């Protein structure tokens, strides 16, 4: 969405501030995760532990301080100390794992950054989309949607039994025509075009109206 008001030609300060805040959050997240990856790659025992550290960094979880760890270890010696350390490590690992998956599975994303974060983590992407709904997610996509994620979302929604409201919501995303040019999955594009060109009598009148609004544009960008 342009920060220039098309009606007046003036700079929309509120929209500009909102976009700058979103970009600053994303930049902060990128550097935070990048630093954690550099650190965790040398300290993690396996990939699962590495992934959990990165997930914690994405959620801005604060690391446990050395003094706090020292307090946990006080009074423990020998096998008891080792056992307590193991228990603490397992508990921390479990909490990080729960934190990294719970939001993706259950929370409603409040902005495009949260949606893309959840999208990378969620296991059942179709269920995640259906749970949040095309209208709610469409509002987020209208603000911003990464080109790669757009292609991945399209690949999921073309398999829906009622994909037209989803196609409409996706087509209203920011810079859709430009981002759609980077979709390289020919099967997905052909499936989307077949949905647009089909004349299924079971399609509701509301869906037919939505389809009429987006069909010409979708045929142009997906062909």
LUMKOLDREN-163842 format. One line per 8 residues: number of its first residue (from 1); their letters; for each residue y, z, x of N, C-alpha, C. Coordinates in pm, 1 decimal, m for minus. Each point is the difference from the previous one (the first is absolute). Last residue first. Layout:
<nodes>
NUM	A	Y/Z/X/Y/Z/X/Y/Z/X | ...;
</nodes>
This chain:
<nodes>
223	XXXXXXXX	m1646.4/m1586.8/m101.0/m73.3/m126.1/13.0/m30.5/m32.1/146.4 | 261.9/378.2/m186.2/m140.7/21.8/30.6/m78.4/m128.5/21.9 | 476.2/32.8/m122.6/m17.3/77.1/124.5/m146.3/15.5/40.6 | 130.2/m242.9/m404.8/74.6/m54.4/113.9/m32.2/71.5/129.5 | m177.4/148.0/m415.5/m62.1/m128.0/38.2/67.8/m56.4/124.6 | 187.8/384.6/m190.3/m127.3/29.9/66.2/m70.4/m128.0/44.4 | 401.7/m36.9/m252.8/26.7/53.8/133.6/m130.0/25.5/76.4 | m27.0/m143.6/m453.1/56.4/m104.1/87.3/22.3/48.4/143.8;
215	XXXXXXXX	m166.9/323.4/m328.9/m91.8/m107.1/36.1/62.1/m105.8/92.4 | 205.9/406.2/m221.0/m31.9/m1.4/143.4/m83.6/m119.9/44.6 | 157.0/88.8/m461.2/113.7/32.0/86.3/m31.1/m21.6/148.1 | m333.1/m49.8/m341.7/96.5/m109.6/m7.6/118.5/23.1/93.8 | m322.6/341.2/m51.4/m51.8/m111.6/77.9/96.3/m117.5/1.0 | 90.7/378.7/m268.1/17.0/31.4/141.6/m41.6/m118.2/86.5 | m77.6/m37.3/m458.3/143.8/m4.6/27.1/29.0/29.3/146.8 | m441.2/43.6/m153.1/38.9/m141.2/1.9/147.9/m15.0/31.9;
207	XXXXXXXX	m171.3/430.8/m63.0/m40.7/m54.4/129.1/36.3/m147.5/11.8 | 80.2/209.3/m412.9/87.0/58.8/101.9/m32.8/m55.0/138.2 | m275.5/m116.0/m361.4/128.0/m71.8/m6.6/96.9/52.1/104.7 | m521.7/46.5/108.7/92.9/45.2/m103.2/129.7/m80.6/3.6 | m502.1/m169.1/139.7/122.7/52.0/60.5/99.1/34.6/m109.7 | m426.6/m215.8/m70.0/m1.8/146.0/m9.3/124.9/64.1/60.7 | m106.4/m474.5/5.1/49.4/41.5/m130.9/5.1/151.0/m15.0 | 53.0/m312.1/448.9/m94.6/90.7/m64.0/58.4/52.5/m130.8;
199	XXXXXXXX	94.9/m366.8/372.4/54.3/17.0/m136.4/m99.3/82.2/m81.0 | 138.1/m87.3/561.8/m98.9/16.5/m106.4/69.5/19.4/m134.0 | 222.9/m37.3/433.7/m25.9/m126.2/m70.6/m98.9/14.0/m114.9 | 121.5/373.8/286.3/123.5/m54.6/m56.0/m28.3/m121.3/m87.8 | m353.4/191.3/240.2/42.0/92.5/m106.0/124.1/m55.5/m70.7 | m157.5/m226.3/377.5/m89.4/m23.9/m113.4/35.0/91.7/m117.3 | 229.8/54.3/407.6/41.5/m123.5/m66.4/m87.5/m30.0/m121.2 | m114.9/367.5/272.9/125.2/27.0/m69.9/47.3/m123.1/m76.9;
191	XXXXXXXX	m373.6/m44.5/275.3/m34.9/83.9/m114.8/125.2/31.1/m81.8 | 52.1/m232.6/401.5/m61.1/m85.7/m100.2/m36.8/79.1/m125.1 | 171.2/235.5/369.9/103.2/m86.4/m57.4/m57.1/m89.1/m109.8 | m298.6/273.2/242.9/90.2/81.8/m82.0/104.5/m86.5/m67.8 | m287.1/m204.3/308.3/m74.3/37.3/m121.3/89.7/79.6/m94.3 | 162.1/m119.5/430.1/1.3/m111.0/m95.2/m72.8/34.2/m129.5 | 263.4/291.4/374.4/m128.3/5.8/m68.2/m1.2/m106.4/m110.3 | 377.4/116.8/287.0/m89.6/m100.4/57.2/m138.8/0.4/m62.6;
183	XXXXXXXX	556.8/148.0/m72.5/m135.2/27.2/m48.9/m93.0/m110.8/49.2 | 482.7/16.4/66.5/m83.8/49.2/109.0/m141.7/34.6/m46.8 | 357.7/m145.8/m292.6/m28.9/m110.9/91.4/m92.8/41.5/114.1 | 182.7/307.9/m319.8/m119.1/m69.4/m48.6/m38.7/m116.4/90.3 | 402.7/249.9/73.1/m120.3/70.6/43.7/m127.8/m71.0/m41.1 | 419.4/m174.9/m145.0/m10.4/m6.8/145.7/m130.1/63.8/47.5 | 101.9/24.5/m458.9/m22.7/m139.5/37.9/m18.0/m15.7/151.1 | 114.9/433.1/m175.6/m136.4/m43.5/m31.5/m27.8/m141.8/48.9;
175	XXXXXXXX	381.1/353.1/44.6/m34.3/m111.5/89.3/m141.7/m52.3/m24.9 | 50.4/430.8/m252.2/108.4/m47.9/85.4/m51.8/m105.9/97.2 | m247.9/63.0/m474.0/22.9/76.5/122.8/106.0/m65.7/85.8 | m201.3/m151.0/m426.3/136.2/52.9/m0.5/31.7/80.4/125.8 | m433.7/m188.0/m94.7/94.0/m111.7/19.4/144.8/45.2/2.3 | m353.9/307.4/m94.8/m1.1/m38.9/141.5/101.2/m110.2/27.3 | m64.6/143.7/m445.6/60.5/108.2/78.9/9.2/m39.1/146.4 | m224.0/m300.5/m287.5/143.0/4.9/m30.4/69.7/105.6/85.7;
167	XXXXXXXX	m463.6/m28.4/23.7/61.3/m115.2/66.1/150.6/m2.1/m24.0 | m244.6/325.2/m225.7/5.3/30.0/143.5/62.1/m115.4/78.2 | m79.7/m46.8/m465.2/108.5/96.8/23.7/15.0/34.9/147.2 | m362.4/m295.5/m106.8/133.5/m58.6/m19.3/112.9/101.3/15.4 | m506.7/58.9/21.9/83.2/m4.2/121.0/144.9/m41.6/m21.6 | m463.2/190.5/m233.1/131.2/m32.7/m56.1/102.2/m3.5/113.5 | m442.7/68.2/114.5/m26.8/m67.8/m126.0/129.7/m41.2/m68.9 | m39.2/43.5/545.8/13.9/80.9/m120.1/m32.1/m83.4/m124.5;
159	XXXXXXXX	26.2/m158.1/461.8/m133.3/34.7/m48.6/5.4/85.2/m127.0 | 384.8/m135.1/249.3/m56.7/m122.3/m58.0/m141.5/24.4/m51.9 | 247.5/345.0/232.2/35.7/m16.0/m141.6/m55.1/m128.7/m60.7 | m69.5/112.3/470.4/m62.8/97.7/m89.5/27.5/m33.7/m145.6 | 195.2/m256.8/346.0/m145.2/m18.1/8.0/m74.3/94.8/m92.0 | 469.7/43.1/52.1/m33.3/m118.4/m79.1/m151.1/m23.2/m2.6 | 167.3/339.0/278.3/11.1/38.9/m140.9/m40.4/m117.2/m90.1 | 24.2/m81.1/459.7/m113.7/87.7/m29.7/0.0/43.4/m145.8;
151	XXXXXXXX	363.4/m254.4/165.6/m121.4/m80.7/m4.3/m122.4/81.5/m35.9 | 404.9/229.7/62.8/9.4/m86.0/m117.5/m126.5/m84.7/m14.5 | 57.6/259.9/387.3/m45.2/79.5/m114.1/4.3/m83.1/m127.4 | 171.6/m197.5/387.5/m144.9/18.5/12.5/m55.9/76.2/m118.8 | 469.0/m54.9/27.1/m66.9/m127.6/m26.2/m151.8/13.3/7.4 | 316.6/415.6/m150.2/m37.0/m69.0/122.6/m80.7/m125.6/m32.3 | 369.4/234.5/m316.8/m145.4/m12.6/12.5/m31.0/m85.4/121.0 | 433.0/260.5/m317.8/m49.3/m47.9/129.6/m151.7/m8.9/m3.8;
143	XXXXXXXX	288.2/59.3/m395.9/85.9/47.3/108.5/m43.0/m59.4/134.0 | m251.3/m80.4/m389.5/127.6/m69.0/m15.7/98.1/41.0/109.8 | m419.6/213.2/m44.2/m10.3/m130.5/65.9/130.8/m76.7/m8.6 | m33.1/408.3/m230.3/0.3/22.7/145.2/m4.2/m132.1/74.7 | m32.2/m13.3/m466.3/133.3/49.0/35.7/11.2/24.2/150.7 | m418.6/m117.3/m184.9/90.6/m114.2/4.2/141.8/40.1/38.1 | m337.4/323.9/m81.1/m7.0/m56.8/134.7/93.3/m120.0/13.4 | m27.6/201.4/m423.1/49.2/99.0/96.3/0.8/m57.5/141.0;
135	XXXXXXXX	m180.1/m270.3/m343.7/143.5/21.3/m21.4/58.0/96.0/103.9 | m473.4/m95.6/m15.2/79.1/m112.5/51.4/150.2/23.1/m13.5 | m378.5/402.9/64.7/55.5/m91.6/m98.3/93.3/m105.1/58.3 | m300.4/393.5/164.0/146.3/10.9/4.2/69.6/m97.3/m94.7 | m478.6/9.9/40.4/41.8/136.3/m31.2/152.4/12.6/m5.0 | m206.8/m408.1/133.9/m14.0/22.8/m143.6/50.1/138.1/m39.6 | m11.9/m110.7/461.4/99.8/m78.9/m71.7/m5.1/29.5/m149.7 | m328.4/199.6/265.8/131.7/56.1/33.6/110.9/m74.6/m75.4;
127	XXXXXXXX	m443.1/m159.0/m25.6/17.6/120.0/m81.5/137.3/62.9/24.6 | m117.8/m366.1/267.2/12.7/m43.3/m138.8/25.2/119.2/m91.7 | m92.9/74.5/459.2/135.5/m48.5/m23.2/21.2/m45.3/m144.5 | m321.5/344.7/270.4/m14.2/m88.9/m115.9/139.0/m48.3/m40.8 | m6.0/267.0/381.1/m126.6/m71.3/12.0/m18.5/m100.2/m113.8 | 465.2/196.0/253.9/m84.1/10.9/m118.3/m125.5/m85.7/16.3 | 368.3/20.4/327.8/m101.7/104.7/5.0/m100.8/m5.5/m114.0 | 387.7/m296.1/63.8/m79.2/m8.0/124.1/m117.7/96.7/m2.7;
119	XXXXXXXX	313.5/3.4/m354.9/m77.9/m124.4/m3.3/m88.6/m13.0/124.2 | 317.9/354.4/m39.6/m119.2/21.9/m81.5/m92.0/m121.6/2.4 | 409.9/m42.9/219.2/m79.6/103.2/67.6/m130.4/23.6/m75.3 | 316.8/m285.4/m192.6/m67.6/m65.3/111.8/m84.6/98.8/79.0 | 260.2/173.4/m357.4/m102.0/m92.8/m50.2/m77.8/m63.9/115.0 | 366.9/274.1/102.7/m114.5/79.7/m44.2/m110.9/m90.5/m53.1 | 402.0/m204.5/120.5/m65.8/53.3/119.3/m123.5/81.1/m37.9 | 290.0/m176.0/m342.5/m87.5/m99.3/62.6/m74.7/51.6/123.1;
111	XXXXXXXX	127.8/365.8/m363.2/78.4/m105.9/63.2/m94.9/m98.2/68.6 | m163.4/372.4/m246.4/138.3/8.4/m47.8/89.1/m109.3/58.7 | m559.7/74.7/m132.2/98.3/m29.2/104.4/141.2/m4.2/m56.5 | m412.0/299.8/m180.8/71.8/m120.9/m40.1/105.6/m28.7/106.8 | m487.1/273.3/70.6/144.5/4.9/m18.6/55.4/m134.4/m46.2 | m477.9/73.0/101.7/48.7/71.6/m117.1/150.3/m6.2/m23.8 | m272.1/m205.9/371.6/m85.7/m7.7/m117.1/67.4/52.9/m126.4 | 214.8/8.2/431.8/m32.0/m137.6/m32.6/m77.4/m10.9/m130.0;
103	XXXXXXXX	100.5/427.2/179.5/119.5/m66.3/m49.9/m29.3/m141.9/m44.4 | m348.9/249.5/202.1/35.4/52.2/m131.4/120.4/m73.2/m57.9 | m182.2/m77.1/448.1/m61.1/m74.3/m109.2/47.4/45.5/m136.6 | 146.4/195.3/421.9/15.2/m143.7/19.0/m53.7/m80.7/m116.3 | m40.2/479.0/22.3/140.7/m37.7/m15.6/16.6/m150.6/5.5 | m424.3/184.0/84.5/34.1/14.6/m141.2/142.9/m45.6/m25.1 | m141.5/11.1/442.0/m69.8/m106.2/m71.5/34.0/4.7/m147.7 | 165.7/339.3/274.5/67.2/m126.7/30.4/m64.1/m114.7/m77.2;
95	XXXXXXXX	m199.8/423.8/m31.6/129.5/m1.0/m68.3/73.1/m131.4/23.4 | m408.8/72.6/227.8/m23.3/m17.5/m143.1/131.9/m9.4/m75.5 | 10.7/97.2/459.3/m41.9/m137.6/m21.6/m18.0/m29.5/m148.0 | 93.1/439.1/127.7/117.1/m83.8/20.9/m33.3/m146.1/m27.0 | m356.3/307.2/m13.6/91.6/23.0/m111.0/123.0/m88.8/10.6 | m310.3/m4.5/355.0/m58.3/m62.9/m118.1/93.1/13.0/m119.2 | 119.6/221.1/392.6/12.0/m144.5/18.4/m54.5/m74.8/m121.3 | m46.3/469.0/14.8/140.2/m36.8/m16.4/19.3/m150.9/10.2;
87	XXXXXXXX	m429.2/176.8/84.2/34.0/13.7/m140.8/144.4/m42.2/m26.8 | m147.6/15.6/443.7/m65.0/m109.9/m69.5/36.5/3.0/m148.2 | 146.5/353.8/266.6/71.3/m123.6/34.1/m58.0/m118.3/m75.5 | m221.7/412.9/m39.9/126.5/0.0/m73.3/80.5/m127.2/29.2 | m399.1/62.5/240.1/m30.0/m22.3/m140.0/127.5/m5.5/m82.7 | 32.2/109.2/452.2/m34.2/m140.6/m16.1/m27.5/m33.6/m146.3 | 77.5/450.2/108.5/122.4/m79.2/19.1/m28.9/m148.1/m22.9 | m363.8/292.2/m3.8/81.6/20.4/m118.7/127.8/m81.9/6.9;
79	XXXXXXXX	m304.5/16.3/367.4/m42.0/m91.9/m105.0/82.4/15.6/m126.7 | 248.3/211.1/397.5/m135.8/m53.0/4.7/m29.8/m95.3/m113.7 | 399.7/303.4/m115.9/m54.3/m27.1/132.5/m138.1/m61.7/m14.4 | 485.3/162.8/m288.4/m125.3/m73.5/m3.1/m45.1/m30.5/142.3 | 419.9/214.5/m127.1/m109.7/87.3/m40.0/m134.8/m68.4/m5.1 | 417.2/m314.3/m36.2/5.4/138.6/47.0/m117.8/80.8/m54.5 | 120.3/m466.9/m106.6/m104.8/26.4/98.9/m3.6/144.8/46.5 | 325.3/m171.1/m308.6/m131.7/m19.7/m61.4/m112.9/39.0/95.8;
71	XXXXXXXX	445.1/5.4/152.2/m23.7/109.0/m93.3/m137.4/m11.3/m65.5 | 146.5/m348.6/277.5/m32.4/118.1/79.9/m29.4/119.6/m90.0 | 152.4/m399.3/m194.3/m139.6/m12.6/41.6/m44.2/122.1/79.6 | 445.4/m27.2/m120.5/m81.0/23.4/m118.8/m148.1/m10.9/31.9 | 309.5/m103.1/335.0/3.2/143.8/m26.3/m85.3/35.1/m122.0 | 65.8/m455.3/116.4/m93.3/65.2/91.6/m4.4/151.0/m23.6 | 123.9/m326.3/m410.7/57.2/40.6/127.6/m102.9/74.9/83.4 | m79.3/m396.2/m376.9/m12.7/144.6/19.0/50.8/35.6/139.5;
63	XXXXXXXX	194.9/m434.6/m268.0/m113.0/46.6/79.0/m0.4/151.6/12.6 | 202.3/m274.0/m428.1/39.7/56.2/127.4/m123.3/46.7/77.8 | 58.7/m410.7/m368.1/m53.9/135.0/14.4/33.4/51.4/139.6 | 104.3/m440.0/m235.4/96.9/91.5/61.0/m50.6/144.5/2.4 | m225.6/m421.0/m138.2/43.4/92.1/m103.8/94.9/106.5/51.1 | m187.6/m322.1/293.3/61.3/m77.9/m106.9/55.2/89.8/m109.6 | m247.5/191.8/352.6/132.1/m43.3/46.5/71.8/m78.5/m108.4 | m444.8/130.3/m76.6/88.9/116.2/m4.0/142.0/m38.1/42.6;
55	XXXXXXXX	m331.1/m326.1/36.4/29.7/25.7/m140.9/93.4/118.8/m15.2 | m166.6/m100.3/427.9/99.4/m99.3/m40.6/40.5/22.4/m145.9 | m345.4/265.6/172.2/125.9/35.4/65.2/111.4/m94.9/m45.0 | m433.0/m96.9/m143.9/53.0/116.5/m69.9/132.0/46.0/60.6 | m243.6/m353.0/202.5/56.0/m42.7/m127.3/63.4/116.5/m74.9 | m233.7/90.0/401.9/122.3/m75.9/28.1/69.6/m39.0/m130.7 | m421.5/196.7/m30.0/100.2/100.2/36.0/133.9/m66.6/29.3 | m360.1/m283.1/m85.2/31.0/75.5/m121.3/107.6/104.9/27.0;
47	XXXXXXXX	m183.5/m256.0/359.8/98.3/m73.0/m80.4/40.5/77.6/m124.1 | m151.5/290.4/418.9/m56.4/m117.5/m65.3/106.3/m64.5/m88.5 | 105.9/362.7/285.8/m139.3/m12.1/41.8/m66.0/m123.9/m60.4 | 539.1/89.4/136.1/m97.3/1.4/m108.8/m141.2/m23.4/51.7 | 405.2/m17.1/275.1/m51.5/135.3/m26.4/m108.4/4.7/m107.0 | 256.2/m394.2/153.5/m52.6/61.5/122.8/m64.3/136.1/m24.6 | 205.5/m258.6/m348.0/m96.9/m91.9/61.3/m62.9/59.3/125.1 | 358.9/214.3/m250.2/m134.9/22.8/m51.8/m104.0/m88.1/67.0;
39	XXXXXXXX	468.4/m41.7/107.4/m51.6/130.5/40.1/m146.7/16.0/m38.8 | 232.5/m390.0/m125.1/m3.4/4.5/146.2/m60.0/130.7/50.2 | 71.3/m51.5/m463.3/m107.5/m87.5/45.0/m14.0/5.3/152.1 | 360.3/228.2/m199.6/m126.8/69.1/m24.1/m117.7/m84.4/47.7 | 429.0/m189.3/20.0/m12.9/107.2/98.3/m132.5/74.5/m15.9 | 104.9/m327.6/m320.1/m23.7/m62.5/130.1/m19.2/105.0/109.2 | 123.8/135.9/m434.9/m140.5/m40.3/4.7/m34.2/m60.8/135.4 | 448.6/113.5/m75.0/m81.6/121.1/m5.6/m149.0/m32.9/13.1;
31	XXXXXXXX	311.9/m353.8/m31.8/6.2/64.6/132.1/m85.8/126.2/3.8 | 31.4/m228.1/m414.9/m60.9/m87.2/100.9/m3.9/67.5/137.0 | 226.4/212.2/m361.1/m145.9/6.7/m15.0/m69.7/m81.1/108.1 | 467.2/m23.8/m20.0/m42.1/132.7/44.9/m151.4/14.1/m7.3 | 186.9/m390.2/m174.6/14.1/1.0/145.7/m45.4/133.2/58.6 | 16.3/m43.4/m468.4/m109.2/m80.5/55.5/4.8/m1.6/152.4 | 349.0/213.1/m227.9/m124.5/73.0/m21.0/m117.9/m74.2/61.6 | 414.5/m214.9/0.0/1.6/112.7/94.2/m126.8/83.0/m11.9;
23	XXXXXXXX	70.5/m351.7/m304.7/m30.4/m53.2/132.6/m1.8/110.6/105.3 | 127.0/113.8/m438.8/m140.6/m38.2/2.5/m40.8/m51.8/137.0 | 453.2/99.1/m74.5/m79.2/123.7/0.4/m148.3/m30.8/7.2 | 298.9/m360.5/m46.5/10.2/58.3/133.5/m82.8/127.0/10.9 | 35.9/m207.2/m420.5/m83.2/m79.6/90.4/3.1/56.4/141.8 | 277.9/202.8/m321.7/m140.7/21.5/m34.8/m92.0/m75.6/94.7 | 465.8/m62.6/37.1/m39.0/133.4/46.1/m146.9/26.8/m27.4 | 180.3/m398.3/m169.6/m4.6/m4.2/146.1/m45.1/134.1/56.4;
15	XXXXXXXX	79.8/m33.9/m459.6/m123.7/m69.8/36.0/m16.9/m5.9/150.8 | 396.1/182.9/m165.1/m111.8/85.3/m40.8/m132.6/m62.4/40.2 | 402.2/m246.8/68.2/m17.1/109.0/95.3/m119.2/88.3/m34.8 | 129.5/m519.8/m83.3/m48.8/111.3/m81.6/m34.4/115.5/92.3 | 354.5/m434.3/51.5/m107.8/76.7/60.5/m35.7/118.9/m88.7 | 205.0/m463.7/m208.9/38.1/116.0/78.9/m123.0/74.4/52.5 | 36.2/m388.2/m308.5/7.2/m38.8/140.7/38.3/114.3/91.7 | m83.8/m33.0/m500.0/135.4/19.9/52.9/15.9/m47.2/143.5;
7	XXXXXXX	m416.8/m51.9/m242.5/100.9/m19.7/m103.7/142.0/4.8/56.7 | m400.3/85.9/261.7/17.8/m142.2/m30.5/110.0/m27.1/m101.8 | m47.8/400.4/373.2/m6.0/m14.2/m144.8/25.3/m146.3/m35.6 | m212.2/194.1/460.9/119.8/m65.3/m52.5/m17.8/m19.8/m149.9 | m340.9/167.5/279.8/99.9/106.6/m13.1/133.0/m57.2/m46.7 | m519.1/m190.0/m104.4/119.7/m13.8/81.8/95.9/115.3/m24.4 | m548.3/m5.2/m32.8/118.4/0.0/m85.3/123.9/0.0/89.2;
</nodes>
